[in-house]
Amino acid sequence: MNTQKNNRNLVFPFYRALGITVLTIILLLVTWYAIDVWLLTFAGMLFAIFLRTLNNLIKSKIHLSDSWSMTLVLGILAITLISVIGLLTPLISEQIDKLSIEIPNAWIKLQQSLSSFLNIKSISSIYHDSDLYQFFPQRKNILNQTANLFSTTFGFLGSIVVFLFIGIFLAYDPHTYQQGFLKLIPSNKRKNTKALFENLTLTLRWWLIGKLISMIIVGILTSFGLWMLDIPLALTLGLLAAILTFIPNIGPIFSAIPAILMALIQSSAIAFYVIILYIIIQTIESYLITPIIQKKMISLPPVLIIITQLLMALFTGILGLALATPLLAVLSVLIKMLYIDKELN
């Protein structure tokens, strides 16, 4: 009798552990296959935090109900966006057309200059003749590759709709969703969970504020600096620099490449000045603007940011690359509040 009881005591924990393991694997698989959905959801949450920040600013100036002030925020953003698009689209589209023509010409000139300087045959010929070429037998059009970077589960336009839908609905009524989630938490842990939500929101809010300030400053300085150097398409290149500033470390490098190629069309000396310009602007952004903003949030080690960006880009593409830093900030807050602070207490 005791033997059967002991066997039963051993069997039940085994099946329980097996069930938990199987359930964990299933959840991980679902998370992996729905990674685009989770990333879009997180992006929508960031947008909601941005909207709530503007909403709180307006409510502090004008005494309106929460829903009316949020409607005013969305109206102002919509009017601003439509106005900017209407004013800049003709100029930007014309400059992008020119950029698509000039960049290949600049690349050819760079190849010729390097080939002449190094006294070797064409770089493209070396690439074709070398073993490296065998690793890339199927070359695709650059535009197709770029389009594939932006494709997700829903497609690009569908992703924009989902992003806006999640952001706007969360911004209009965040308390309903927060309270609904808290009901899933044991009552004795709801207070700490609510404090965790508030800390995460505050961290992401200051990260967004810092990024927006950085993007605006970098865009203005880049456009003005390129204009002073008489680089063609300065406005488009400045806008590109502003957008890519959203991605720390890697984004500024990508934004500098087309500007340097455009400068090479004029002379190598101008290209050198452009490189110096981008280094100065990124130094100002990295060592002046960002540290001031990071006083309000967790300071993230640059090496850890780069590793996270590379891993996210490898496994999730451009969307994961763009969201790698705020995701790392969220993870840092979770580790700090759930483990480090708990151990200290």
C-alpha positions as CSV (number, residue, x, y, z in Angstrom):
1,M,0.0,0.0,0.0
2,N,2.8,2.4,0.9
3,T,4.6,1.4,-2.3
4,Q,1.6,2.4,-4.4
5,K,1.3,5.7,-2.5
6,N,4.9,6.5,-3.1
7,N,4.7,5.7,-6.8
8,R,1.6,8.0,-7.0
9,N,3.5,10.7,-5.3
10,L,6.3,10.4,-7.8
11,V,4.0,10.1,-10.9
12,F,1.9,13.2,-10.2
13,P,4.8,15.7,-10.0
14,F,6.3,14.2,-13.1
15,Y,3.1,14.7,-15.2
16,R,2.7,18.2,-13.6
17,A,6.2,19.1,-14.6
18,L,5.7,17.6,-18.1
19,G,2.5,19.6,-18.5
20,I,4.1,22.9,-17.5
21,T,7.0,22.2,-19.9
22,V,4.7,21.4,-22.8
23,L,2.6,24.5,-22.0
24,T,5.8,26.7,-21.9
25,I,7.0,25.3,-25.2
26,I,3.6,26.0,-26.8
27,L,3.6,29.6,-25.5
28,L,7.1,30.2,-26.8
29,L,6.1,28.9,-30.2
30,V,3.0,31.0,-30.3
31,T,5.1,34.0,-29.2
32,W,7.7,33.3,-31.9
33,Y,5.2,32.9,-34.8
34,A,3.3,35.9,-33.6
35,I,6.3,38.1,-33.0
36,D,5.2,40.7,-35.5
37,V,1.9,41.1,-33.6
38,W,3.7,41.6,-30.3
39,L,6.1,44.1,-31.8
40,L,3.2,46.0,-33.4
41,T,1.4,45.9,-30.1
42,F,4.5,47.4,-28.3
43,A,4.8,50.0,-31.0
44,G,1.1,50.9,-30.5
45,M,1.8,51.2,-26.7
46,L,4.6,53.6,-27.4
47,F,2.3,55.7,-29.6
48,A,-0.3,55.6,-26.8
49,I,2.2,56.9,-24.3
50,F,3.2,59.7,-26.7
51,L,-0.5,60.6,-27.1
52,R,-1.1,60.5,-23.4
53,T,1.9,62.8,-22.8
54,L,0.5,65.4,-25.2
55,N,-2.9,64.9,-23.6
56,N,-1.6,65.6,-20.1
57,L,0.2,68.7,-21.4
58,I,-3.0,70.1,-23.0
59,K,-5.1,69.2,-19.9
60,S,-2.7,71.2,-17.7
61,K,-3.3,74.3,-19.9
62,I,-6.9,73.9,-20.9
63,H,-9.6,72.4,-18.6
64,L,-11.2,69.8,-20.7
65,S,-12.4,66.3,-20.1
66,D,-10.0,63.5,-20.8
67,S,-11.8,62.3,-24.0
68,W,-12.2,65.8,-25.4
69,S,-8.6,66.7,-24.8
70,M,-7.5,63.5,-26.5
71,T,-9.7,64.3,-29.4
72,L,-8.0,67.7,-29.6
73,V,-4.6,66.1,-29.5
74,L,-5.5,63.8,-32.4
75,G,-7.0,66.7,-34.4
76,I,-3.9,68.8,-33.9
77,L,-1.6,65.9,-34.9
78,A,-3.8,65.1,-38.0
79,I,-3.8,68.8,-39.2
80,T,-0.1,69.1,-38.6
81,L,0.7,65.9,-40.4
82,I,-1.5,66.8,-43.4
83,S,0.0,70.3,-43.6
84,V,3.6,69.0,-43.4
85,I,2.9,66.4,-46.0
86,G,1.2,68.9,-48.3
87,L,4.0,71.3,-48.1
88,L,7.0,69.0,-48.2
89,T,5.8,66.1,-50.4
90,P,6.3,67.9,-53.8
91,L,9.9,69.0,-52.8
92,I,10.8,65.7,-51.1
93,S,9.5,63.5,-53.9
94,E,11.4,65.5,-56.4
95,Q,14.6,65.2,-54.3
96,I,14.1,61.5,-53.8
97,D,13.9,61.0,-57.5
98,K,17.1,62.9,-57.9
99,L,18.7,61.0,-55.0
100,S,17.8,57.6,-56.7
101,I,19.7,58.8,-59.8
102,E,22.7,60.5,-58.1
103,I,23.5,57.8,-55.5
104,P,24.3,55.1,-58.1
105,N,26.5,57.6,-60.0
106,A,28.3,58.5,-56.7
107,W,28.8,54.8,-56.0
108,I,30.4,54.3,-59.4
109,K,32.6,57.3,-58.9
110,L,33.7,56.0,-55.5
111,Q,34.6,52.6,-57.1
112,Q,36.6,54.3,-59.7
113,S,38.4,56.5,-57.2
114,L,39.3,53.6,-55.0
115,S,40.4,51.5,-57.9
116,S,42.6,54.3,-59.2
117,F,44.0,55.0,-55.7
118,L,44.7,51.4,-54.9
119,N,45.9,50.6,-58.4
120,I,43.6,47.7,-58.8
121,K,40.8,46.7,-61.1
122,S,37.2,47.6,-60.5
123,I,35.9,46.7,-57.1
124,S,32.8,45.3,-58.7
125,S,35.0,43.1,-60.9
126,I,36.8,41.8,-57.9
127,Y,33.5,41.0,-56.2
128,H,32.3,39.1,-59.2
129,D,35.6,37.2,-59.6
130,S,36.1,36.3,-56.0
131,D,34.5,33.4,-54.1
132,L,32.3,35.9,-52.2
133,Y,30.1,36.2,-55.3
134,Q,29.2,32.5,-55.1
135,F,27.6,33.2,-51.7
136,F,25.1,35.6,-53.4
137,P,23.9,33.9,-56.6
138,Q,20.5,35.4,-56.5
139,R,20.6,39.2,-56.4
140,K,17.5,41.2,-55.9
141,N,16.5,44.7,-56.7
142,I,17.3,47.0,-53.8
143,L,13.7,48.4,-53.8
144,N,12.4,44.9,-53.4
145,Q,14.7,44.2,-50.5
146,T,13.7,47.4,-48.8
147,A,10.1,46.6,-49.3
148,N,10.7,43.1,-47.7
149,L,12.2,44.8,-44.7
150,F,9.0,46.6,-44.0
151,S,6.7,43.7,-44.6
152,T,5.1,42.0,-41.6
153,T,2.3,39.7,-40.9
154,F,-0.3,42.2,-42.0
155,G,1.7,44.0,-44.7
156,F,3.0,47.5,-44.5
157,L,-0.4,49.4,-44.7
158,G,-2.1,46.8,-42.5
159,S,0.6,47.2,-39.9
160,I,0.2,51.0,-39.9
161,V,-3.6,50.6,-39.4
162,V,-3.0,48.1,-36.5
163,F,-0.4,50.4,-35.0
164,L,-2.7,53.4,-35.1
165,F,-5.7,51.4,-33.9
166,I,-3.9,50.0,-30.8
167,G,-2.3,53.4,-30.0
168,I,-5.4,55.5,-30.2
169,F,-7.7,53.1,-28.3
170,L,-5.1,52.6,-25.5
171,A,-4.6,56.4,-25.3
172,Y,-8.3,57.1,-25.0
173,D,-9.0,54.7,-22.2
174,P,-5.8,53.3,-20.6
175,H,-7.3,52.7,-17.2
176,T,-9.8,50.1,-18.5
177,Y,-7.0,48.0,-20.0
178,Q,-4.8,48.4,-17.0
179,Q,-7.6,47.5,-14.5
180,G,-8.5,44.5,-16.7
181,F,-4.9,43.2,-16.5
182,L,-4.6,43.9,-12.8
183,K,-7.7,41.6,-12.2
184,L,-5.6,38.7,-13.5
185,I,-3.0,39.4,-10.8
186,P,-3.4,38.1,-7.2
187,S,-4.8,40.9,-5.0
188,N,-1.8,41.0,-2.7
189,K,0.5,41.8,-5.7
190,R,-1.7,44.3,-7.5
191,K,-0.2,47.3,-5.7
192,N,3.4,46.4,-6.8
193,T,2.2,45.5,-10.3
194,K,0.5,48.9,-10.6
195,A,3.8,50.6,-9.4
196,L,5.6,48.6,-12.1
197,F,3.3,49.8,-14.8
198,E,3.8,53.4,-13.7
199,N,7.6,53.0,-13.7
200,L,7.6,51.5,-17.1
201,T,5.3,54.2,-18.5
202,L,7.5,56.9,-17.0
203,T,10.7,55.3,-18.4
204,L,9.2,55.0,-21.9
205,R,7.7,58.5,-21.8
206,W,11.1,60.0,-21.1
207,W,12.8,57.8,-23.7
208,L,10.3,59.0,-26.3
209,I,10.7,62.7,-25.3
210,G,14.5,62.3,-25.6
211,K,14.2,60.6,-29.0
212,L,11.9,63.2,-30.4
213,I,14.1,66.1,-29.2
214,S,17.2,64.3,-30.6
215,M,15.4,63.6,-34.0
216,I,14.4,67.3,-34.3
217,I,17.8,68.7,-33.4
218,V,19.7,66.2,-35.6
219,G,17.4,66.9,-38.6
220,I,17.8,70.6,-38.3
221,L,21.5,70.6,-37.8
222,T,22.1,68.1,-40.6
223,S,20.0,70.0,-43.1
224,F,21.6,73.3,-42.2
225,G,25.1,71.8,-42.3
226,L,24.6,70.1,-45.6
227,W,23.1,73.3,-47.0
228,M,26.1,75.3,-45.8
229,L,28.4,72.8,-47.5
230,D,26.3,73.2,-50.7
231,I,25.4,69.5,-50.8
232,P,22.4,68.8,-53.1
233,L,19.1,67.5,-51.6
234,A,20.1,68.7,-48.1
235,L,16.5,68.8,-46.9
236,T,15.8,65.1,-47.8
237,L,19.1,64.0,-46.3
238,G,18.4,65.9,-43.1
239,L,14.9,64.3,-42.9
240,L,16.5,60.9,-43.4
241,A,19.0,61.7,-40.6
242,A,16.2,62.7,-38.3
243,I,14.2,59.6,-38.9
244,L,17.1,57.2,-38.5
245,T,18.1,58.9,-35.2
246,F,15.2,56.9,-33.7
247,I,17.6,53.9,-34.0
248,P,20.6,54.6,-31.8
249,N,24.2,53.8,-32.9
250,I,23.2,52.1,-36.2
251,G,20.8,54.7,-37.6
252,P,23.2,57.6,-37.8
253,I,25.7,55.4,-39.8
254,F,23.0,54.5,-42.3
255,S,21.9,58.1,-42.6
256,A,25.5,59.4,-43.3
257,I,26.2,57.0,-46.2
258,P,23.9,58.7,-48.9
259,A,25.2,62.2,-47.8
260,I,28.8,61.1,-48.1
261,L,28.1,59.6,-51.6
262,M,26.4,62.8,-52.7
263,A,29.4,64.8,-51.5
264,L,31.8,62.5,-53.4
265,I,30.1,63.7,-56.7
266,Q,31.6,67.1,-56.0
267,S,35.0,66.2,-54.5
268,S,36.7,64.0,-51.9
269,A,37.4,67.1,-49.8
270,I,33.7,67.9,-49.5
271,A,33.0,64.3,-48.6
272,F,35.5,64.6,-45.8
273,Y,33.8,67.7,-44.5
274,V,30.5,65.9,-44.5
275,I,32.0,63.1,-42.5
276,I,33.2,65.6,-40.0
277,L,29.8,67.3,-39.9
278,Y,28.0,64.0,-39.1
279,I,30.6,63.2,-36.4
280,I,30.1,66.6,-34.7
281,I,26.3,66.3,-34.8
282,Q,26.3,62.7,-33.4
283,T,28.7,63.8,-30.7
284,I,26.4,66.6,-29.7
285,E,23.4,64.1,-29.7
286,S,25.3,61.3,-27.9
287,Y,27.2,63.4,-25.2
288,L,24.9,66.4,-24.7
289,I,21.3,65.7,-25.5
290,T,21.0,62.1,-24.6
291,P,22.7,62.3,-21.2
292,I,20.4,65.2,-20.2
293,I,17.3,63.1,-21.1
294,Q,18.7,59.9,-19.5
295,K,18.7,61.6,-16.1
296,K,15.0,60.8,-16.1
297,M,15.3,57.2,-17.2
298,I,17.5,54.2,-17.0
299,S,21.0,54.6,-18.5
300,L,21.6,51.7,-20.9
301,P,25.1,50.5,-21.7
302,P,26.0,51.2,-25.4
303,V,27.4,47.7,-26.0
304,L,24.2,46.1,-24.6
305,I,22.1,48.3,-26.9
306,I,24.2,47.3,-30.0
307,I,24.0,43.6,-29.1
308,T,20.2,43.8,-28.6
309,Q,19.8,45.7,-31.9
310,L,21.8,43.1,-33.8
311,L,19.8,40.2,-32.3
312,M,16.5,41.9,-32.9
313,A,17.4,42.8,-36.5
314,L,18.6,39.2,-37.1
315,F,15.4,37.6,-35.8
316,T,12.7,40.2,-36.4
317,G,13.9,42.5,-39.1
318,I,13.6,46.3,-39.3
319,L,10.7,46.6,-36.8
320,G,12.6,44.8,-34.1
321,L,15.7,46.9,-34.8
322,A,13.7,50.1,-34.4
323,L,12.1,48.9,-31.1
324,A,15.2,47.2,-29.7
325,T,16.2,50.1,-27.4
326,P,12.8,50.7,-25.8
327,L,12.4,47.0,-25.3
328,L,15.7,46.9,-23.6
329,A,14.6,49.8,-21.4
330,V,11.5,47.8,-20.4
331,L,13.6,44.7,-19.7
332,S,15.9,46.8,-17.5
333,V,13.1,48.2,-15.4
334,L,11.6,44.7,-15.0
335,I,14.9,43.2,-13.8
336,K,15.5,46.2,-11.5
337,M,12.1,46.1,-9.8
338,L,11.4,42.4,-9.8
339,Y,14.9,41.1,-8.9
340,I,17.5,43.6,-7.9
341,D,15.3,45.8,-5.6
342,K,13.6,42.7,-4.3
343,E,17.0,41.2,-3.4
344,L,18.1,44.4,-1.7
345,N,14.9,44.5,0.4
